[in-house]
């Protein structure tokens, strides 16, 4: 994710291969992990059949994420902060907590196929593209536009991104079951295989629709772009597809929110999770201690993400908005380059090392957990009074 934020352009204007490869995939993995997190944080409540407490826990965690996101949105930054959308996704998961794995997969599959069409139908009369990047408190002055952006027309439309979180819920449940049975390695290999198949099918069908089935030709005729239709079709989007032609729904482009984009990026997320599980199972105690900073960073993702956004925003504002870059173009590397990406990664590992050896959670993670617990406590039955 850091690479897609601070190494998106080379000094000569070209796109780095790493950013092109990771585009859309890093954020999707973030959302799948949200679903896994929901399962892990409500495990005890679900085991006690305390679904009311579990629902309030998820609601409270989502609310905390939205409050943090709205505040972080006040930082001037070119990064589209996902946290408010992320929190709303948590809310949409609340009614799904009781569903079986099969039901969740059916919901995710059906919605991934249906929603892109509905989104295009809703957006076509509006004649707008992506109209909301990072929400902040000032956006509350226009509540209807804010809601429309959050759910339909924003960079991370909640009704699109909930698919990833539902997939994550299934993965999370499978992880818990595999841990009890001692079959995590088998699960990791299965996730990797399923993810690869899902991604390949998404790419393959999209290519067939674009070429042999005439999608690109139709887009070229509808938009008047001719040979440039391919660039429109495959270029990274900002949460939504163009509405000039229904053939855009066949696009595999990152952040387009099409069925094929969802399939590809959900697939790559499963591959990443499966491979990481397989590798970690082979690590001994010495190796675990050696990668302590990585584990610590993984346990403090929200804190590190927020620090990353703030640092990148301050750097960008100072150099670009402040005019320094115009006077000293050689400072461009501070905005987008491999070195600045590595500096952000090093900073993340440094923060991770502190929390790993301190054996503490990050402050924002603790705040989200505390909020969820306070809401969950509202479902606890009051102790009956006794008369002595």
Secondary structure as the mmCIF struct_conf table of DSSP 4:
data_model
#
loop_
_struct_conf.conf_type_id
_struct_conf.id
_struct_conf.beg_label_comp_id
_struct_conf.beg_label_asym_id
_struct_conf.beg_label_seq_id
_struct_conf.end_label_comp_id
_struct_conf.end_label_asym_id
_struct_conf.end_label_seq_id
HELX_RH_AL_P HELX_RH_AL_P1 UNK A 2 UNK A 6
BEND BEND1 UNK A 8 UNK A 8
TURN_TY1_P TURN_TY1_P1 UNK A 11 UNK A 12
BEND BEND2 UNK A 13 UNK A 13
HELX_LH_PP_P HELX_LH_PP_P1 UNK A 14 UNK A 16
HELX_RH_AL_P HELX_RH_AL_P2 UNK A 17 UNK A 22
TURN_TY1_P TURN_TY1_P2 UNK A 23 UNK A 24
HELX_RH_AL_P HELX_RH_AL_P3 UNK A 25 UNK A 41
TURN_TY1_P TURN_TY1_P3 UNK A 42 UNK A 42
HELX_RH_AL_P HELX_RH_AL_P4 UNK A 43 UNK A 47
TURN_TY1_P TURN_TY1_P4 UNK A 48 UNK A 49
HELX_RH_AL_P HELX_RH_AL_P5 UNK A 51 UNK A 72
TURN_TY1_P TURN_TY1_P5 UNK A 73 UNK A 74
BEND BEND3 UNK A 75 UNK A 75
BEND BEND4 UNK A 78 UNK A 79
HELX_RH_AL_P HELX_RH_AL_P6 UNK A 83 UNK A 93
HELX_RH_3T_P HELX_RH_3T_P1 UNK A 94 UNK A 96
TURN_TY1_P TURN_TY1_P6 UNK A 97 UNK A 98
BEND BEND5 UNK A 99 UNK A 99
HELX_RH_AL_P HELX_RH_AL_P7 UNK A 101 UNK A 124
TURN_TY1_P TURN_TY1_P7 UNK A 125 UNK A 127
STRN STRN1 UNK A 132 UNK A 132
BEND BEND6 UNK A 133 UNK A 134
HELX_RH_3T_P HELX_RH_3T_P2 UNK A 137 UNK A 142
HELX_RH_AL_P HELX_RH_AL_P8 UNK A 143 UNK A 148
HELX_RH_PI_P HELX_RH_PI_P1 UNK A 149 UNK A 153
STRN STRN2 UNK A 154 UNK A 154
TURN_TY1_P TURN_TY1_P8 UNK A 155 UNK A 156
HELX_RH_AL_P HELX_RH_AL_P9 UNK A 158 UNK A 181
TURN_TY1_P TURN_TY1_P9 UNK A 182 UNK A 182
HELX_RH_AL_P HELX_RH_AL_P10 UNK A 184 UNK A 210
TURN_TY1_P TURN_TY1_P10 UNK A 211 UNK A 213
HELX_RH_AL_P HELX_RH_AL_P11 UNK A 215 UNK A 223
TURN_TY1_P TURN_TY1_P11 UNK A 224 UNK A 224
HELX_RH_3T_P HELX_RH_3T_P3 UNK A 226 UNK A 228
HELX_RH_AL_P HELX_RH_AL_P12 UNK A 229 UNK A 234
BEND BEND7 UNK A 235 UNK A 235
BEND BEND8 UNK A 238 UNK A 240
BEND BEND9 UNK A 243 UNK A 244
HELX_RH_3T_P HELX_RH_3T_P4 UNK A 246 UNK A 250
TURN_TY1_P TURN_TY1_P12 UNK A 254 UNK A 255
HELX_RH_AL_P HELX_RH_AL_P13 UNK A 259 UNK A 281
TURN_TY1_P TURN_TY1_P13 UNK A 282 UNK A 282
HELX_RH_AL_P HELX_RH_AL_P14 UNK A 285 UNK A 290
TURN_TY1_P TURN_TY1_P14 UNK A 291 UNK A 291
HELX_RH_AL_P HELX_RH_AL_P15 UNK A 292 UNK A 299
TURN_TY1_P TURN_TY1_P15 UNK A 300 UNK A 300
HELX_RH_AL_P HELX_RH_AL_P16 UNK A 301 UNK A 316
HELX_RH_PI_P HELX_RH_PI_P2 UNK A 317 UNK A 321
TURN_TY1_P TURN_TY1_P16 UNK A 322 UNK A 322
BEND BEND10 UNK A 323 UNK A 323
HELX_RH_AL_P HELX_RH_AL_P17 UNK A 324 UNK A 327
HELX_RH_3T_P HELX_RH_3T_P5 UNK A 329 UNK A 334
TURN_TY1_P TURN_TY1_P17 UNK A 335 UNK A 335
BEND BEND11 UNK A 336 UNK A 337
HELX_RH_AL_P HELX_RH_AL_P18 UNK A 338 UNK A 358
TURN_TY1_P TURN_TY1_P18 UNK A 359 UNK A 359
HELX_RH_AL_P HELX_RH_AL_P19 UNK A 363 UNK A 377
TURN_TY1_P TURN_TY1_P19 UNK A 378 UNK A 379
BEND BEND12 UNK A 380 UNK A 380
HELX_LH_PP_P HELX_LH_PP_P2 UNK A 381 UNK A 385
#
